[in-house]
Amino acid sequence: MQSSKEIPKNILIIMTGGTIAMKDSPTQGVVPTSEFAGFLRSFPQLNSVASVDIFEFSNIPSPYMTPEKIFELAKLIDIKIIDYDGVVITHGTDTLEETAFLCDLLLTTRKPVVFTAAMRSGSDLGLDGPRNIIGAVRVASHVDSLDKSVLVVMNDEIHTARDVVKSDTGKVDAFTSPGYGPIGSVDPDRVVYHHNSLHRESVWTEHLDYSVDLIKAYTGQDGKYIDCSVANGAKAIVIEAFGRGNLPLEMLPAIKTAIARGILIVITSRAQTGRVLPEYGYDGGGKFLKDLGCLLAGDMKGIKVRLKLMALFGKYNDPETVRRFFLQSMG
């Protein structure tokens, strides 16, 4: 909490919707309401943490969030944050990790930008939204949150947008960073950072290119989805492969056709943790795919690789340039 000698930070809360702004309707189930902004403006605990303003960007379920809307949100944050010490964004949990990561790529500010959400609606017992909001505002107000990339605060934990995932459909501790863990905690008496993320990158672009598809591999899969992407003008295809980056033999003809047409094929893993590596040399193995011309995406998740490629193609609009920048960022 703020001490009596500290000047309260000015924090802007940008609302986008999601479960945190919903209540249960007897006839419809859990749906958006118009009450959330009023709740935040009358939330007394916020006054002891920071001087807070409220801005409603949208009030939609997060499955309705699109790259276009995320791009618009990122531009808004960059402008609004000029007049504030930090920004907190309330968001739905289903696509929070995508919105936070794309904003992380696009934003130019070094000030704290913190996403938060709720796994329980405003009608549920033990609702988690108010606590998460307080935690997010505390993190956005903290001096050590400067220049740490976009953060996600849920369940008293601080995660980076790059590594965080929604790993459970309904529990309040649904947000985790598999293989890495949170970088900090929101304790009752202070915000504590345990370590910094070694990964930070930006793609400052005025456009996104939506010609990037994402395909998940499964046993016995053939190349029909790759063929469909090629036929519909994809510039890049991200494939969530098995294990270290291995694919069924039946997918190879379509991959070869796509590469021959200048389409980038990027391999990630459908496993929860670990990196894809050029380890297996059999036809369809990770080394074989790399030698074929596929790019390996390290430990990045497929949904985030897709967004990164959308930003890179939006900035450079040239497959070879995108390839070079992508490989450079993989280290």
C-alpha positions as CSV (number, residue, x, y, z in Angstrom):
1,M,0.0,0.0,0.0
2,Q,1.0,3.6,-0.5
3,S,2.7,5.2,2.6
4,S,1.7,8.6,3.7
5,K,4.9,10.1,2.3
6,E,4.4,8.7,-1.2
7,I,2.7,10.7,-3.9
8,P,-0.1,8.4,-5.4
9,K,0.6,7.3,-9.0
10,N,-1.8,8.2,-11.7
11,I,-3.1,5.0,-13.3
12,L,-5.6,4.6,-16.1
13,I,-7.8,1.5,-16.2
14,I,-8.9,0.6,-19.7
15,M,-11.8,-1.7,-19.8
16,T,-12.3,-4.1,-22.7
17,G,-14.9,-6.5,-21.3
18,G,-14.7,-10.2,-20.3
19,T,-15.9,-12.2,-17.4
20,I,-14.6,-9.5,-15.0
21,A,-17.4,-7.2,-16.4
22,M,-20.1,-9.9,-16.5
23,K,-22.9,-11.2,-14.3
24,D,-25.2,-14.2,-14.3
25,S,-28.6,-13.8,-16.0
26,P,-31.3,-16.3,-14.9
27,T,-32.3,-16.8,-18.6
28,Q,-29.1,-16.2,-20.5
29,G,-26.2,-17.4,-18.3
30,V,-23.2,-15.2,-17.7
31,V,-23.3,-12.2,-20.0
32,P,-21.8,-8.7,-20.2
33,T,-23.4,-5.9,-18.2
34,S,-23.0,-2.1,-18.1
35,E,-22.3,-2.0,-14.4
36,F,-18.5,-2.6,-14.3
37,A,-17.4,1.0,-14.9
38,G,-19.6,2.3,-12.1
39,F,-18.2,-0.4,-9.8
40,L,-14.6,0.7,-10.5
41,R,-15.4,4.3,-10.0
42,S,-16.9,3.6,-6.6
43,F,-14.3,0.9,-5.6
44,P,-13.0,2.4,-2.3
45,Q,-9.8,0.3,-2.0
46,L,-8.5,1.7,-5.3
47,N,-8.2,5.2,-3.7
48,S,-5.6,3.9,-1.2
49,V,-3.4,2.5,-4.0
50,A,-3.4,5.1,-6.7
51,S,-5.3,8.0,-8.3
52,V,-7.3,6.1,-10.9
53,D,-9.2,7.1,-14.1
54,I,-11.5,4.8,-16.1
55,F,-11.8,4.5,-19.9
56,E,-14.1,2.1,-21.6
57,F,-12.5,0.8,-24.8
58,S,-15.1,-2.0,-25.3
59,N,-17.4,-4.3,-23.4
60,I,-17.1,-7.6,-25.3
61,P,-16.4,-11.3,-24.4
62,S,-12.8,-11.9,-25.2
63,P,-13.5,-14.5,-28.0
64,Y,-14.8,-11.4,-29.9
65,M,-11.4,-9.8,-29.7
66,T,-9.6,-9.6,-33.0
67,P,-6.1,-8.6,-34.2
68,E,-7.7,-5.4,-35.6
69,K,-9.1,-4.5,-32.2
70,I,-5.9,-5.4,-30.4
71,F,-4.0,-3.1,-32.8
72,E,-6.4,-0.3,-32.0
73,L,-6.0,-1.0,-28.3
74,A,-2.2,-0.8,-28.5
75,K,-2.3,2.5,-30.3
76,L,-4.7,3.8,-27.7
77,I,-2.5,2.7,-24.8
78,D,0.6,4.4,-26.4
79,I,-1.3,7.7,-26.6
80,K,-3.1,7.6,-23.2
81,I,-0.1,6.5,-21.2
82,I,1.7,9.7,-21.9
83,D,-0.5,11.4,-19.3
84,Y,-0.3,8.6,-16.7
85,D,2.3,6.6,-14.7
86,G,0.9,3.3,-15.9
87,V,-2.0,1.6,-17.5
88,V,-4.1,-1.4,-16.4
89,I,-6.2,-3.2,-18.9
90,T,-9.2,-5.4,-17.8
91,H,-9.8,-8.2,-20.3
92,G,-11.5,-11.5,-20.8
93,T,-9.4,-14.6,-19.9
94,D,-9.9,-16.6,-23.1
95,T,-7.7,-14.4,-25.4
96,L,-5.9,-12.4,-22.8
97,E,-2.5,-14.0,-23.5
98,E,-2.8,-13.1,-27.2
99,T,-3.9,-9.5,-26.6
100,A,-1.2,-8.9,-24.0
101,F,1.5,-10.4,-26.2
102,L,0.6,-8.5,-29.4
103,C,0.4,-5.2,-27.3
104,D,3.9,-6.1,-26.0
105,L,5.2,-6.3,-29.5
106,L,3.5,-3.1,-30.7
107,L,3.8,-0.7,-27.7
108,T,6.6,1.9,-27.6
109,T,6.2,3.0,-24.0
110,R,8.6,1.9,-21.2
111,K,5.9,2.7,-18.5
112,P,4.1,-0.2,-16.8
113,V,1.3,-1.8,-18.8
114,V,-0.5,-4.5,-16.9
115,F,-3.4,-6.8,-18.0
116,T,-5.7,-8.4,-15.5
117,A,-9.0,-10.4,-15.6
118,A,-11.3,-12.6,-13.6
119,M,-12.1,-16.3,-13.8
120,R,-15.4,-15.7,-11.9
121,S,-18.1,-13.3,-12.8
122,G,-19.5,-10.6,-10.6
123,S,-22.3,-12.9,-9.5
124,D,-20.1,-15.7,-8.3
125,L,-19.1,-16.5,-4.7
126,G,-15.5,-15.7,-4.0
127,L,-15.2,-13.5,-7.1
128,D,-11.5,-12.8,-8.0
129,G,-11.9,-9.7,-10.1
130,P,-11.6,-7.0,-7.4
131,R,-8.5,-8.5,-5.9
132,N,-6.9,-8.9,-9.3
133,I,-7.7,-5.3,-10.1
134,I,-6.1,-4.1,-6.9
135,G,-3.0,-6.2,-7.6
136,A,-2.7,-5.0,-11.2
137,V,-2.9,-1.3,-10.1
138,R,-0.3,-1.9,-7.4
139,V,2.0,-3.5,-10.0
140,A,1.4,-0.6,-12.5
141,S,2.2,1.9,-9.7
142,H,5.5,0.2,-8.7
143,V,8.8,1.7,-9.7
144,D,10.3,-1.7,-10.4
145,S,7.6,-2.3,-13.0
146,L,9.2,0.2,-15.4
147,D,10.7,-1.3,-18.6
148,K,9.6,-4.8,-17.9
149,S,7.5,-5.4,-21.0
150,V,3.7,-6.0,-20.8
151,L,2.8,-7.8,-17.6
152,V,-0.2,-10.0,-16.6
153,V,-1.3,-10.0,-13.0
154,M,-3.6,-12.8,-11.8
155,N,-4.1,-14.6,-8.5
156,D,-1.4,-12.5,-6.8
157,E,1.2,-13.5,-9.4
158,I,3.1,-11.4,-12.0
159,H,3.7,-13.0,-15.4
160,T,5.2,-11.7,-18.7
161,A,2.9,-11.5,-21.7
162,R,5.4,-13.6,-23.7
163,D,5.3,-16.6,-21.4
164,V,1.9,-16.6,-19.7
165,V,-0.9,-19.0,-20.8
166,K,-4.4,-19.8,-19.7
167,S,-3.8,-23.4,-18.5
168,D,-7.2,-24.2,-16.9
169,T,-10.7,-23.5,-18.0
170,G,-12.1,-22.4,-14.7
171,K,-9.8,-22.2,-11.7
172,V,-8.7,-18.9,-10.3
173,D,-5.1,-19.9,-10.6
174,A,-5.6,-20.7,-14.3
175,F,-2.8,-18.4,-15.6
176,T,0.7,-19.9,-15.5
177,S,4.0,-19.5,-17.3
178,P,4.9,-23.1,-18.0
179,G,8.6,-23.9,-17.6
180,Y,9.4,-20.4,-16.2
181,G,6.9,-19.5,-13.5
182,P,5.9,-16.0,-12.5
183,I,8.5,-13.2,-12.4
184,G,7.0,-11.7,-9.2
185,S,4.3,-11.7,-6.6
186,V,1.7,-9.3,-5.2
187,D,2.1,-9.7,-1.5
188,P,-0.1,-7.9,1.1
189,D,2.7,-5.5,2.1
190,R,4.6,-5.1,-1.2
191,V,5.1,-6.0,-4.8
192,V,8.1,-8.4,-5.1
193,Y,10.0,-9.2,-8.3
194,H,12.0,-12.5,-8.2
195,H,13.7,-12.2,-11.6
196,N,13.5,-10.5,-15.0
197,S,12.6,-12.1,-18.3
198,L,15.5,-12.5,-20.7
199,H,13.2,-12.1,-23.7
200,R,12.0,-8.7,-24.8
201,E,11.3,-7.7,-28.4
202,S,9.3,-5.1,-30.2
203,V,7.9,-4.9,-33.7
204,W,6.9,-1.3,-34.2
205,T,4.6,-1.3,-37.2
206,E,1.7,0.7,-38.5
207,H,0.0,-2.4,-40.0
208,L,-0.7,-6.0,-39.3
209,D,-0.8,-8.6,-42.1
210,Y,-3.5,-11.2,-41.4
211,S,-2.2,-13.7,-44.0
212,V,-0.8,-16.0,-41.3
213,D,-2.4,-19.3,-40.4
214,L,-2.0,-21.7,-37.5
215,I,-2.3,-25.5,-37.8
216,K,-2.1,-28.1,-35.0
217,A,-0.6,-31.4,-35.9
218,Y,-2.3,-34.7,-35.0
219,T,-1.5,-38.3,-35.6
220,G,-2.2,-39.4,-39.2
221,Q,-2.6,-35.8,-40.4
222,D,-2.1,-35.1,-44.1
223,G,-1.5,-31.9,-45.9
224,K,-5.1,-30.7,-46.6
225,Y,-5.1,-27.8,-44.2
226,I,-1.7,-26.6,-45.5
227,D,-3.1,-26.8,-49.0
228,C,-6.1,-24.8,-47.9
229,S,-3.9,-22.1,-46.4
230,V,-1.8,-22.0,-49.6
231,A,-4.9,-21.7,-51.8
232,N,-6.2,-18.9,-49.6
233,G,-3.1,-16.7,-49.9
234,A,-1.2,-17.4,-46.7
235,K,2.2,-15.8,-46.5
236,A,3.2,-17.9,-43.5
237,I,1.9,-21.0,-41.8
238,V,2.7,-21.9,-38.2
239,I,2.5,-25.6,-37.4
240,E,2.3,-26.8,-33.8
241,A,4.2,-30.1,-34.3
242,F,4.9,-33.0,-32.0
243,G,7.6,-32.9,-29.3
244,R,10.8,-31.4,-30.5
245,G,9.2,-30.3,-33.8
246,N,8.3,-33.5,-35.7
247,L,5.5,-34.1,-38.1
248,P,3.7,-37.0,-39.9
249,L,5.2,-38.1,-43.2
250,E,1.9,-37.4,-45.0
251,M,2.3,-33.6,-44.4
252,L,5.6,-33.3,-46.2
253,P,4.3,-33.0,-49.8
254,A,2.1,-30.0,-48.9
255,I,5.0,-28.4,-46.9
256,K,7.3,-28.7,-49.8
257,T,4.8,-27.2,-52.1
258,A,4.2,-24.3,-49.7
259,I,8.0,-23.6,-49.4
260,A,8.5,-23.8,-53.1
261,R,5.9,-21.0,-53.4
262,G,7.8,-18.8,-51.0
263,I,5.5,-19.3,-48.0
264,L,7.2,-19.4,-44.6
265,I,6.6,-22.6,-42.6
266,V,7.3,-22.1,-38.9
267,I,7.5,-25.0,-36.5
268,T,6.5,-24.8,-32.9
269,S,5.6,-27.6,-30.4
270,R,2.2,-28.6,-29.2
271,A,3.9,-29.6,-25.9
272,Q,3.4,-27.3,-23.0
273,T,7.1,-26.7,-22.3
274,G,10.4,-27.0,-24.0
275,R,12.0,-25.9,-27.3
276,V,11.8,-27.3,-30.8
277,L,15.2,-28.4,-32.0
278,P,16.8,-29.8,-35.2
279,E,17.3,-33.2,-33.5
280,Y,15.5,-35.9,-35.5
281,G,16.8,-36.5,-39.0
282,Y,14.1,-38.9,-40.3
283,D,11.6,-37.6,-42.9
284,G,9.3,-35.3,-41.0
285,G,11.7,-34.9,-38.0
286,G,12.8,-31.5,-36.8
287,K,16.2,-31.6,-38.4
288,F,14.7,-32.8,-41.7
289,L,12.2,-29.9,-41.6
290,K,14.8,-27.3,-40.9
291,D,17.0,-28.6,-43.7
292,L,13.9,-28.4,-45.9
293,G,13.6,-24.7,-45.2
294,C,11.2,-24.6,-42.2
295,L,11.9,-22.1,-39.4
296,L,12.1,-23.4,-35.8
297,A,10.4,-21.2,-33.2
298,G,12.2,-22.2,-30.0
299,D,9.9,-22.3,-27.0
300,M,7.3,-19.8,-28.3
301,K,3.7,-21.0,-28.4
302,G,2.0,-21.2,-31.8
303,I,-0.6,-18.5,-31.1
304,K,2.1,-16.0,-30.2
305,V,4.3,-17.0,-33.2
306,R,1.3,-16.3,-35.4
307,L,0.9,-12.8,-34.0
308,K,4.6,-12.0,-34.2
309,L,4.6,-13.0,-37.9
310,M,1.5,-10.8,-38.5
311,A,3.4,-7.9,-37.1
312,L,6.6,-8.7,-39.0
313,F,4.8,-9.0,-42.3
314,G,2.9,-5.9,-41.6
315,K,6.1,-4.0,-41.1
316,Y,8.3,-5.5,-43.9
317,N,5.9,-7.2,-46.4
318,D,8.8,-9.3,-47.6
319,P,9.2,-13.1,-46.8
320,E,13.0,-13.0,-46.8
321,T,13.2,-9.9,-44.6
322,V,10.7,-11.5,-42.2
323,R,12.7,-14.7,-42.2
324,R,15.9,-12.9,-41.3
325,F,14.3,-10.9,-38.5
326,F,12.5,-14.0,-37.1
327,L,15.7,-16.1,-37.0
328,Q,17.6,-13.2,-35.4
329,S,15.0,-12.9,-32.6
330,M,15.2,-16.7,-32.0
331,G,18.9,-16.3,-31.0
